[in-house]
Amino acid sequence: MEASDPVPAAWPEGADVVVLGGLPDVEAEGVPQGKVPVPSETTDIVKLLREAGLRVEHSVPSDRRVQVGRWSADFLLPILMFAQQALANGAGNLLADAIRQRLHTMLPGQRLHVRVAKVRTDDMDADWFEGDGPAEDVIEAMRHALGG
């Protein structure tokens, strides 16, 4: 992981999902010193996950995060870590639905960039999935990797 992706040393108590700083598969340009980039879609994805009943925490305090948008047909998902137990309870399907909900308002043929992890919260051991390609293909591969 890059320095801008601070993985928590311990899992936040009660959290189902942790949003990390940084961008999946792309470099951020023009980010002010001391700030950590997150995709412009972060707020919407977090809101949809919370509306679905998941407790979402951020690893980077809000005053250090800066949202970065892209002027292309790419959709950047925030870097997410899911508690293994949350995934067993269907969180991977909730994430796929949240992405599809956001993509519905986007361009046809949208490309999706994702970096998500399934985490054993007792020892912070993480299995990472990274995907970059046609949105539906990446969503299905991600669901399979997360056990959804």
N, C-alpha and C positions, 0 to 999 in steps of 0.2 A: 504494500500500500504506500501511497505517496504521503508526505508529511501533512498535506491538507486533508487527509482522510483519517482523523483521529478515532481509532477504534477504542471504545471504552474499556478500561481495565476490568470492570465488573459490570454485569448486566443491571440496568436500573430496575429497582424493585417494582414489580407489577407491570412493567412495560411488555407489550407484545411486539413492538417494532421500534427500532432505533434508526433515525435518519443520520447518515454520516455527511460530513462536508466533502466537497469535491464533485467532480463531474465524471460520469462513466464514459470511458473511451475517447475523451476529447480533452484538449488543453484549453484553459480559459485565458483570454487575453484582456488586458486592461483592468485587472482586479487590483484594487488599492492595497497598499502594504498593510499587513495585519488582518486582512479580511479573507474569508474562506468562501469560494464560489459554491453555489448550489444552483441546480437548474431552475428556470423560471416556473416550471410546472410543480415545484415542490409544495407550495401552499395548497394548490388544488388537490394533489394526490393525498397529502396529509389530511385534508378536510374530508375527502371521500372515505379514507380508511377509518377516521374517527367516527364519522356518521354510521359506519358499518359496525361500530362497537369496539374497535381496537384502540388500545392505549398506545399512543405514539409519542416518543421522546426524541429530542435532538441531541447529538453529541457535541455540537458547536452552539454556544450561546447566540441568541438572536442578534445581539449587537456586533457580532463578528461575522455573521453571514451576509453575503451579497448575492442577490439573484442574478443569474446570467442567462440571457435569451440567445437564441440562434435564429438567424434569418434564412432558414432552409426548410426542407420538408422532413427534417429530423425531429424526433420527439425524444427528449432526454429525461429519463426517469431519475429521480434522486437515488443516491446509493443507499440501499436499505438493508438492514439486518433484521431477520425475523426470528423470534424465539421458536425453537423446535416445537414446543407445545402449542403455540399459536397456529403454526402450520398444520399440526395434527387436527386442530379445530376448524380448519378451512380458510385460514388467512391467505393462502396462496391463491385460492379461487377469488377471494375478495379483491386482492391486488389485480388479478387479471381483469375482473369486472371494472375496477376503477380506471385502469388503463384504457379499456375499451370505451368507457364513458367519456373520457377526455379525447380519445382519438375520433370519436363520433363528430366532434366539432372541428377537427383538423382536416388536412388535405387527403384526398384519395391517394393510395400508394405510399402512405407514410412509412418512414423508416424509424425503427425503435432501437435505442441504445439503453441497455440495462446492466446493472451490476447489483446483484442481490445475494444475500447469504442466509443460510439456515444455521442457527447457532444453538449449541448446547449451552444453556445459560449457567450451568454449574461450573464449567471450566473454560467458557468462552471459545471453545473449539468451533470453527466455522467452516462450512462447505460453501464455496462461492460459485455462483453462476454468472457468466458474462455473456451477453448476447447483443448482436448488432446485425440488423437486417430488416427484411419486410416485417411489419408490425405483427401480423397474425402468426407468422412462423416463429418469431421470437417469443410471443406470448405463450404459445403452446409448448415450446421447448422449456421456457421458464417454469410453467405449471408442472411439467413432468419432473424437472430438476428439484423443485421444491416439494414434490410429493402431492401435488394437487390433482 
